[in-house]
Each structure stands twice: as C-alpha cells, then as structure tokens.
C-alpha cells in the first residue's frame, strides 16, 4: 500500500472541497448571467465563463497551483464586479 504524501492530503482534504464549493457558486452565477442578461459587460461574461472552465479543469487535474489560482480568480471577479 502506498503512503500518501502531505501534498496529496492537502489537495484532497482542503483544496478539492473548496474548489467544489466555489464551482457551485460560479456555475449558478454563470447561469444567472446568461439567463437574465444582467451582466455588466461582455468581458464580465467572458471572465465568468473562463473561470468556470478553469475551475472544472483544475478539479479534473487536481493540480494544487491550478486549484488555488482558479479559486482566487473567481473570488477576484466576484469582488470586482459585485
């Protein structure tokens, strides 16, 4: 049996659940923006969609740097355009 490394434990215990939590909010945000046409500008919609794709790929790859960057990107977009 392989012993888990400290890095993989951090990814599995903290980063993946946090990314799933943020991905849910991001998906609802994107669906709401597309359905109500309430986005501020076209760049806002492009940024939201890009972050949704980045979060999805980060979860698929389970890369810690990519997970942290994509979570941070969504939080920045959320605070900037709030």
C-alpha positions in Angstrom: 0.0 0.0 0.0 1.3 3.4 -1.0 1.7 6.0 1.7 0.0 9.3 0.9 2.2 12.4 0.8 1.4 15.5 2.7 0.8 17.4 -0.6 -1.9 15.0 -1.8 -3.6 15.1 1.6 -3.8 18.9 1.4 -5.2 18.7 -2.1 -7.8 16.0 -1.2 -8.9 17.4 2.1 -8.9 21.1 1.6 -8.5 22.3 -2.0 -10.9 19.9 -3.8 -13.8 20.6 -1.4 -13.1 24.4 -1.6 -13.0 24.2 -5.4 -16.3 22.3 -5.5 -17.9 24.9 -3.2 -16.7 27.8 -5.4 -17.6 25.9 -8.6 -21.2 25.6 -7.4 -21.4 29.4 -6.9 -19.6 30.1 -10.2 -22.0 27.8 -12.1 -25.0 29.4 -10.6 -23.5 32.9 -11.3 -22.8 32.0 -15.0 -26.3 30.5 -15.5 -27.9 33.6 -13.9 -25.8 36.0 -16.0 -26.7 34.1 -19.3 -30.4 33.7 -18.5 -31.2 37.3 -17.3 -28.7 39.2 -19.4 -27.7 41.0 -16.2 -24.0 41.0 -16.8 -22.2 44.3 -16.8 -20.2 43.9 -19.9 -19.2 41.3 -22.4 -15.9 41.0 -20.7 -17.6 40.1 -17.4 -19.4 37.2 -19.1 -16.2 36.0 -20.8 -14.3 36.2 -17.5 -17.0 34.3 -15.6 -17.2 31.6 -18.3 -13.4 31.3 -18.4 -13.2 30.9 -14.6 -15.9 28.2 -14.7 -13.9 26.3 -17.3 -10.7 26.8 -15.3 -12.3 25.5 -12.1 -13.6 22.5 -14.0 -10.2 21.6 -15.4 -8.5 22.3 -12.1 -10.7 19.8 -10.4 -10.2 17.2 -13.2 -6.4 17.6 -13.0 -6.2 18.1 -9.2 -3.2 20.4 -9.5 -2.8 22.4 -6.4 -1.4 25.5 -8.1 -4.2 25.5 -10.7 -6.8 25.0 -8.0 -5.6 27.9 -5.9 -5.3 30.2 -8.9 -8.8 29.4 -10.3 -10.4 29.8 -6.8 -8.6 33.1 -6.4 -9.6 34.2 -9.9 -13.3 33.7 -9.2 -13.2 35.4 -5.9 -11.5 38.4 -7.5 -14.1 38.5 -10.3 -16.8 38.3 -7.7 -15.5 41.1 -5.6 -14.5 43.3 -8.6 -17.9 43.2 -10.3 -20.1 43.0 -7.3 
